[in-house]
């Protein structure tokens, strides 16, 4: 009948603790890693200290001002990788554009301090997402502010190619008048293939339709409904490249898209096609494009991006007479630059405050309205995980967890990714030195061989509330509180949200009702008069405030489980006094 003790061998991870100063702040959805068993708080360098944000490339003044209101901002441009790795250990956030490479060595050099990387723009191919996730670092981008600017630049290059704007301008400035040489082609009735139908590709398609062009698009992840709404036709990759008169590239640079436009692909294009690239230079094999231009397969190309930026002065594409080039100007409008700066600054500040940014690229993408609705269930999820794992006795460790969500809503109307991440956080942090957050929850669970299965129970009733209850079960373990074992032999805890507050409603087979605030003492006892008063008196003598107390019993005068919510941790002497009460058969203290 001993009180709960730490289970250092669970999940085969030493129960090491780190010490750090902290200040209490409102609970948020994205918790910056914190020490296990601590109140909701965010780790900072010192009480009252501002976080430090490193900006390695030029950012609009409006964005810098937003950052400076919340953090100490270090603007250090043109850093070498060695200099970046040296500086990063003193920084809580890093803001980059496309020129700074944020690889694994950067995250390793941060020593765990780096909490968020902000990419001022859309593409994140210069950030190692796997390394960021492994180190629990959130990566956010600014996907909307420069969307229109990039789309407008693509359309500008399409029209420039069609009417030979760049060579005609250069010719006239050289004193020549060559009207017959620069006869163009009309855009009306021509087919443009939009390769990559995300935000920018969609906006290009809208504008191309306005020019009277027929729009086809290829994107394996784009919804057909969006294409139909614009009047575009989604087709296969091969069909898109073979039918197009103009090709506009808007795909990200990934291992799958690197040099996707190569000799083989160029051989399948319609002869005389015109290609525009405002996405990433690496999606085109530049040597292959030179060959396609020289052979006449590609009539013209307009490039805003290159594999190496800036490209060498003698670059064959830059010097080619049938190529129009611009120095990565896709997002370079006054409005876009200001918008990107503000958008990324807001995302970085929000992440440092503990908010889950809507633009996070390596965390569950949960809409703001869903976040607001799930807020109390997020807290419930983490606390149920913490309760369940503290009920496990030392032994083989936690390997198999089942989470059940009961709801009157259909499966498609309930996004549980956020809840699963918080349950994982609750399961791992109390028994590990590892800090878990929404970014690295799934990775951390997999790394420790922790399998989390999810089940949904559809209930009859009103779907106004997203969930009726959440149940967490841990299989194949022993419990330090035997009454927490269900009839199926699993540690079982269940909870629900009442008036916005998480409540524990079931332990094992016993129904209870106690608010999950502070900490909890669970007692199994012989159901007899005076038990509540006896335990309450012991806690009162220790000046421990009782917030909630609930008793669940099998039948009158039989066995019962008493759940007591306390605001302060009782002393060992107080816990011993409770354990020495003759009618109490077992008890456990659980720190939330």
C-alpha positions in Angstrom: 0.0 0.0 0.0 2.8 2.4 -0.8 2.2 5.7 -2.5 3.2 6.0 -6.2 6.8 6.1 -7.0 8.6 7.0 -10.3 8.8 4.2 -12.9 12.2 4.8 -14.3 12.3 1.7 -16.5 9.0 2.3 -18.3 9.5 2.6 -22.1 13.1 1.7 -21.3 14.0 5.4 -20.9 15.9 6.6 -17.8 13.8 8.9 -15.6 16.2 11.9 -15.9 15.0 15.4 -15.1 16.3 18.7 -16.3 16.1 21.9 -14.2 15.2 25.2 -15.7 13.6 28.5 -14.7 10.0 29.0 -15.9 7.1 31.3 -15.8 3.5 30.3 -15.8 1.5 31.2 -18.9 -1.9 30.4 -20.2 -2.2 26.8 -21.6 -1.9 26.6 -25.3 -2.3 23.9 -27.9 1.4 23.7 -28.9 3.4 23.2 -25.7 7.0 24.2 -25.8 8.8 21.3 -24.1 8.6 21.4 -20.3 9.7 19.4 -17.4 7.6 16.5 -16.4 5.3 16.9 -13.3 5.4 20.7 -13.6 2.4 23.1 -13.9 1.5 24.2 -17.4 4.4 26.5 -18.2 6.9 27.3 -20.9 10.7 26.9 -20.5 12.5 30.2 -20.8 16.1 31.3 -20.2 15.3 33.3 -17.1 12.2 34.7 -15.4 11.1 37.7 -17.4 13.6 37.2 -20.2 12.6 37.6 -23.8 13.3 34.8 -26.3 15.9 35.4 -29.0 15.1 35.3 -32.7 17.9 35.0 -35.2 17.1 36.5 -38.7 19.6 35.4 -41.3 18.2 37.0 -44.4 16.5 40.4 -45.0 13.0 40.6 -43.7 10.4 43.4 -44.2 10.5 46.1 -41.6 6.9 45.4 -40.5 7.8 41.8 -39.7 10.9 42.8 -37.8 8.9 45.3 -35.7 6.4 42.5 -34.8 9.3 40.3 -33.7 10.9 43.0 -31.7 7.7 43.6 -29.7 8.0 40.1 -28.3 11.6 39.0 -28.6 15.2 40.0 -28.8 16.0 40.1 -32.6 19.5 39.3 -34.0 19.7 40.2 -37.7 22.9 38.5 -38.9 23.1 38.1 -42.6 25.4 36.1 -44.9 26.4 33.7 -42.1 28.5 30.7 -42.9 27.2 27.3 -41.8 29.8 27.2 -39.1 28.8 30.7 -37.8 25.1 29.7 -37.9 25.8 26.5 -35.9 27.7 28.6 -33.4 25.0 31.2 -33.0 22.0 28.8 -33.0 22.6 27.5 -29.4 21.7 31.0 -28.1 18.5 31.3 -30.1 14.9 30.2 -29.6 13.7 30.8 -33.1 15.3 31.2 -36.6 13.8 33.1 -39.5 15.2 32.4 -43.0 14.3 32.9 -46.6 15.6 30.5 -49.4 19.3 31.2 -49.1 20.0 29.7 -45.6 20.4 25.9 -45.4 18.9 24.6 -42.1 20.3 21.1 -41.9 20.6 18.4 -39.3 23.8 20.0 -37.9 21.9 23.2 -37.1 19.3 21.4 -35.0 22.0 19.3 -33.3 24.0 22.5 -32.5 21.0 24.2 -31.0 21.1 21.8 -28.0 17.4 21.6 -27.9 16.9 25.3 -27.5 15.6 26.0 -31.0 11.8 25.8 -30.8 10.7 27.2 -34.2 12.1 27.8 -37.7 10.2 30.3 -39.8 10.6 30.2 -43.6 9.6 33.6 -45.0 8.1 32.2 -48.2 6.4 29.0 -49.4 9.1 26.5 -50.2 10.7 24.7 -47.3 13.2 22.5 -49.2 16.1 24.4 -47.5 15.0 23.1 -44.1 15.6 19.5 -43.0 12.1 18.6 -41.8 13.0 15.2 -40.6 15.8 16.6 -38.4 13.4 19.4 -37.2 10.8 16.9 -36.2 13.3 14.6 -34.5 14.5 17.5 -32.4 10.9 18.7 -31.6 11.3 22.0 -33.6 8.3 23.4 -35.3 8.7 24.6 -38.9 6.3 27.3 -40.2 6.2 29.0 -43.5 4.3 32.0 -45.1 2.3 30.3 -47.8 -0.3 32.9 -48.6 1.3 36.4 -48.6 3.3 35.9 -51.8 0.9 33.6 -53.6 -0.6 36.4 -55.8 2.8 37.9 -56.5 4.3 34.6 -57.7 1.2 33.9 -59.8 1.4 37.3 -61.4 5.1 36.8 -62.2 4.3 33.5 -63.9 1.6 35.1 -66.0 4.0 38.0 -66.8 6.7 35.6 -68.0 4.1 33.6 -70.1 3.0 36.8 -71.8 6.6 38.0 -72.2 7.5 34.8 -74.0 4.4 34.9 -76.2 5.3 38.4 -77.4 9.1 38.3 -77.2 9.2 41.2 -74.8 12.7 40.8 -73.5 14.6 40.2 -76.8 12.6 42.9 -78.5 13.4 45.4 -75.8 17.1 44.5 -75.9 17.2 44.8 -79.7 15.5 48.2 -79.8 17.9 49.5 -77.1 20.8 48.3 -79.3 19.5 50.6 -82.1 17.7 47.9 -84.1 14.2 47.9 -85.5 13.3 44.2 -86.1 9.5 44.0 -86.2 9.4 40.9 -88.4 11.8 39.0 -86.2 9.8 39.2 -83.1 6.4 38.1 -84.3 4.7 36.5 -81.3 1.9 34.0 -80.7 -1.6 34.6 -79.2 -2.5 33.1 -75.8 -6.2 32.7 -76.7 -7.0 29.1 -77.3 -3.6 27.9 -76.3 -3.2 25.1 -73.7 -1.2 25.8 -70.5 -0.2 22.9 -68.3 0.0 24.0 -64.6 2.4 21.5 -63.0 1.6 21.7 -59.3 -1.9 22.8 -58.4 -1.3 24.3 -55.0 -2.0 27.9 -54.0 0.2 29.5 -56.6 -0.7 27.0 -59.3 -4.4 27.6 -58.7 -4.0 31.4 -59.0 -2.0 31.0 -62.2 -4.9 28.8 -63.6 -7.5 31.5 -62.7 -5.5 34.2 -64.5 -4.8 32.0 -67.5 -8.5 31.3 -67.9 -9.0 35.0 -67.9 -6.6 35.3 -70.8 -8.7 32.8 -72.8 -6.3 29.9 -72.3 -7.4 26.2 -71.9 -6.0 25.1 -68.5 -4.9 21.5 -67.7 -3.1 20.7 -64.5 -1.2 17.9 -62.9 -1.0 17.4 -59.1 -1.3 14.0 -57.5 -2.7 15.6 -54.3 -5.0 18.3 -55.7 -8.8 17.8 -55.2 -10.8 17.5 -58.4 -13.4 19.8 -57.0 -11.0 22.7 -56.8 -9.9 22.2 -60.4 -13.6 21.9 -61.6 -14.5 25.1 -59.7 -11.8 27.0 -61.7 -12.6 25.3 -65.0 -9.3 23.4 -65.1 -8.9 19.8 -66.1 -6.8 17.5 -63.9 -4.7 15.1 -66.0 -1.8 12.7 -65.7 1.8 13.9 -65.9 2.4 12.5 -69.3 -0.9 13.8 -70.7 -0.1 17.3 -69.3 3.3 17.6 -70.9 2.3 16.1 -74.2 -0.7 18.4 -74.8 0.7 21.7 -73.5 1.6 24.8 -75.6 2.9 26.4 -72.4 4.1 24.7 -69.2 4.1 26.6 -65.9 6.0 24.9 -63.1 4.7 25.3 -59.5 5.8 22.1 -57.8 8.0 21.8 -54.7 11.6 20.5 -54.8 11.6 17.0 -53.3 13.6 13.8 -54.1 10.6 12.8 -56.4 10.6 16.1 -58.3 14.4 16.8 -58.5 15.3 17.1 -62.2 11.9 15.7 -63.1 12.1 17.7 -66.4 15.0 15.8 -67.9 16.0 14.5 -71.4 13.3 11.8 -71.3 10.5 14.2 -70.4 11.7 16.8 -72.9 11.5 14.2 -75.6 7.8 13.8 -74.9 6.9 17.5 -75.2 5.0 19.0 -78.1 7.5 20.6 -80.4 7.7 24.4 -79.9 6.4 24.3 -76.3 7.3 27.3 -74.0 8.3 26.6 -70.4 8.0 29.0 -67.4 9.6 28.2 -64.0 8.9 30.4 -60.9 9.0 27.4 -58.5 12.4 25.8 -57.8 15.4 25.6 -60.1 16.1 22.0 -59.2 13.0 20.6 -60.8 14.6 21.2 -64.2 17.8 19.4 -65.4 19.4 22.6 -66.8 21.7 20.8 -69.1 18.8 18.9 -70.6 16.9 22.1 -71.1 19.8 23.6 -73.0 19.7 20.6 -75.3 15.9 20.8 -75.7 16.2 24.5 -76.6 19.0 23.9 -79.1 17.0 21.1 -80.8 13.9 23.2 -81.0 11.7 21.0 -78.9 11.4 23.9 -76.5 10.9 27.1 -78.4 11.5 29.4 -75.4 11.9 29.3 -71.6 11.4 31.9 -68.9 13.3 31.2 -65.7 13.0 33.0 -62.3 14.8 30.3 -60.4 18.0 28.2 -60.8 19.7 25.2 -59.3 22.4 27.5 -58.1 21.5 31.0 -57.1 22.9 33.3 -58.2 23.9 31.3 -61.3 27.4 31.7 -62.8 27.9 34.6 -65.2 28.6 32.2 -68.1 25.5 30.0 -67.3 24.3 28.6 -70.6 20.6 29.2 -69.9 21.2 32.8 -68.7 23.1 33.5 -71.9 20.8 31.6 -74.3 19.0 33.8 -76.8 15.7 31.9 -76.4 15.6 32.2 -72.6 14.2 35.1 -70.6 15.6 35.3 -67.0 14.8 37.2 -63.8 16.7 37.0 -60.5 14.1 35.1 -58.3 11.5 37.9 -58.4 8.5 35.7 -57.9 7.7 37.2 -54.4 9.3 40.5 -55.1 6.5 43.0 -54.9 6.3 45.7 -52.2 3.0 44.2 -51.0 4.2 40.6 -51.0 7.4 41.4 -49.2 5.5 43.2 -46.4 2.9 40.5 -46.3 5.4 37.6 -46.0 7.3 39.4 -43.3 4.1 40.0 -41.3 2.8 36.4 -41.9 6.1 34.7 -40.8 6.6 37.0 -37.8 3.1 36.3 -36.6 3.6 32.5 -37.0 7.0 32.6 -35.2 5.7 34.7 -32.3 2.6 32.5 -32.0 4.7 29.4 -31.8 7.0 30.9 -29.2 3.9 31.8 -27.2 2.8 28.1 -27.4 0.2 28.4 -30.1 0.0 25.9 -32.9 0.5 27.9 -36.1 -2.0 27.2 -38.9 1.1 27.3 -41.3 3.0 24.6 -39.4 4.5 22.2 -42.0 5.6 19.4 -39.6 2.8 19.3 -37.1 -0.9 18.4 -37.4 -2.6 20.9 -39.6 -5.7 21.7 -37.6 -8.0 24.5 -38.6 -8.5 27.3 -36.0 -12.1 26.5 -35.5 -11.3 22.9 -34.8 -8.6 23.9 -32.3 -11.0 26.1 -30.5 -13.6 23.4 -30.2 -11.1 20.7 -29.1 -9.3 22.9 -26.6 -10.7 21.3 -23.4 -10.3 17.8 -24.9 -6.7 18.6 -25.6 -6.1 19.1 -21.9 -8.2 16.0 -21.1 -6.1 13.9 -23.5 -2.8 14.8 -22.0 -3.9 14.3 -18.4 -5.5 10.9 -19.1 -2.2 9.8 -20.6 -0.3 11.1 -17.5 -2.8 9.3 -15.2 -2.6 6.0 -17.1 1.2 5.8 -17.3 1.6 6.6 -13.6 -0.6 3.7 -12.7 1.8 1.3 -14.4 4.1 -0.7 -12.1 7.7 -1.2 -13.1 8.4 -4.1 -15.4 8.4 -4.7 -19.1 7.3 -1.1 -20.0 4.5 0.4 -21.9 4.3 -0.9 -25.5 0.6 -1.1 -26.5 -2.0 1.7 -25.8 -5.6 1.9 -27.1 -7.4 5.1 -27.2 -11.2 5.1 -27.6 -13.1 8.2 -28.7 -16.9 8.2 -28.1 -18.8 10.8 -30.1 -22.2 11.4 -31.8 -20.4 12.7 -34.8 -19.4 10.7 -37.8 -15.8 9.5 -38.2 -15.1 12.1 -40.9 -16.2 14.9 -38.6 -13.7 14.2 -35.9 -10.0 15.0 -36.3 -8.1 13.1 -33.6 -4.5 13.8 -34.6 -4.2 16.6 -32.1 -5.7 14.4 -29.3 -3.4 11.5 -30.1 -0.4 13.7 -30.0 -1.4 15.0 -26.5 -2.1 11.5 -25.2 1.4 10.5 -26.4 2.9 13.5 -24.6 1.1 12.5 -21.4 2.3 8.9 -21.7 5.9 9.6 -22.3 6.9 12.8 -20.4 6.2 11.6 -16.8 8.6 8.7 -17.2 11.2 10.1 -19.5 13.7 12.9 -19.9 12.4 13.4 -23.4 10.2 16.5 -24.1 7.3 15.7 -26.3 5.3 18.2 -28.3 2.9 18.1 -31.3 5.8 18.1 -33.7 7.7 15.1 -32.5 4.9 13.1 -30.8 4.5 10.4 -33.4 8.2 10.2 -34.1 9.0 9.8 -30.3 6.4 7.1 -29.9 7.7 5.1 -32.8 11.2 5.5 -31.6 10.3 3.9 -28.3 8.2 1.1 -29.8 5.0 2.6 -28.4 2.0 1.5 -30.5 -1.1 3.7 -30.1 -4.2 2.2 -31.6 -7.3 4.4 -32.0 -11.0 3.4 -32.0 -14.1 5.5 -32.4 -17.5 4.7 -31.0 -20.4 6.4 -32.6 -23.1 7.3 -30.1 -26.7 8.3 -30.6 -27.5 11.8 -29.6 -26.6 15.4 -30.4 -23.4 16.0 -32.2 -23.0 19.5 -30.7 -20.1 18.4 -28.5 -17.2 16.8 -30.5 -16.7 14.1 -27.9 -18.7 12.4 -25.1 -15.6 10.7 -23.5 -12.1 9.6 -24.1 -10.8 6.3 -22.8 -7.1 5.2 -22.5 -6.1 1.6 -22.0 -2.6 0.2 -21.5 -2.3 -3.5 -22.2 0.2 -6.2 -21.0 1.4 -4.3 -17.9 1.0 -4.6 -14.1 -0.6 -1.8 -12.1 0.5 -0.3 -8.8 -3.2 0.3 -8.2 -4.9 -3.0 -8.9 -8.4 -1.4 -9.1 -7.4 0.4 -12.2 -7.3 -2.9 -14.1 -10.5 -3.5 -16.2 -12.2 -6.8 -16.7 -10.2 -7.2 -19.9 -7.0 -7.0 -17.8 -5.9 -3.5 -19.0 -5.2 -0.4 -17.1 -8.2 1.8 -18.0 -8.9 5.5 -17.3 -11.7 7.4 -18.8 -12.7 11.1 -18.8 -15.0 13.7 -20.2 -15.3 17.5 -20.3 -17.9 19.1 -18.0 -18.4 22.9 -18.3 -15.1 23.2 -20.1 -13.2 21.4 -17.3 -11.6 17.9 -17.8 -12.9 15.3 -15.4 -11.8 11.7 -14.6 -15.0 9.6 -14.8 -13.8 6.0 -14.7 -10.9 4.1 -13.2 -10.8 0.4 -14.0 -14.4 -0.7 -13.5 -15.2 2.0 -11.0 -17.2 5.1 -11.9 -15.8 8.3 -10.3 -16.2 12.0 -11.0 -13.2 14.2 -10.1 -11.9 17.3 -11.8 -8.4 16.9 -13.4 -6.9 19.9 -11.7 -3.9 19.8 -9.4 -3.3 16.1 -8.5 -5.3 13.1 -7.5 -5.2 10.5 -4.8 -7.0 7.2 -5.6 -8.0 4.9 -2.7 -9.7 1.5 -2.8 -11.5 1.0 0.5 -14.2 -1.0 2.2 -17.3 1.1 1.7 -18.2 2.2 5.3 -19.4 5.5 6.9 -16.8 8.1 7.9 -14.2 7.3 5.2 -14.5 10.7 3.4 -14.2 12.5 6.7 -11.2 10.5 7.9 -9.2 11.1 4.7 -10.3 14.7 4.5 -9.2 15.4 8.1 -5.7 14.0 7.4 -5.3 16.2 4.4 -6.8 19.2 6.3 -4.2 18.8 9.1 -1.5 19.0 6.4 -3.1 22.1 4.9 -3.7 20.3 1.7 -6.7 21.7 -0.1 -9.3 19.2 -1.5 -10.8 20.5 -4.7 -13.0 17.5 -5.6 -13.9 14.2 -4.0 -15.9 11.3 -5.6 -16.7 7.8 -4.6 -17.5 4.9 -7.0 -18.6 1.7 -5.5 -19.6 -1.8 -6.6 -22.5 -2.0 -4.1 -23.3 -0.5 -0.7 -21.0 -1.7 2.1 -18.7 -3.5 -0.5 -15.6 -2.2 -2.2 -15.3 1.4 -3.4 -12.8 3.7 -5.1 -12.4 7.2 -3.8 -10.9 9.8 -6.1 -9.6 13.0 -4.3 -8.5 16.0 -6.2 -5.8 18.0 -4.3 -4.2 21.4 -5.0 -1.0 20.6 -3.2 1.2 17.5 -3.0 0.7 15.8 0.4 3.7 15.0 2.5 5.0 11.4 2.8 3.7 11.4 6.3 0.2 12.4 5.2 0.2 9.7 2.5 1.4 7.1 5.1 -1.4 8.1 7.4 -3.9 7.5 4.6 -2.4 4.2 3.8 -2.5 3.1 7.5 -6.3 3.6 7.7 -7.6 0.0 8.2 -10.4 0.2 5.7 -8.1 1.4 2.9 -6.8 -1.6 0.9 -4.6 0.3 -1.6 -4.0 3.9 -2.7 -1.8 5.8 -5.1 -0.9 9.5 -5.5 -0.8 10.7 -9.1 0.8 14.0 -10.1 -0.8 15.8 -13.0 
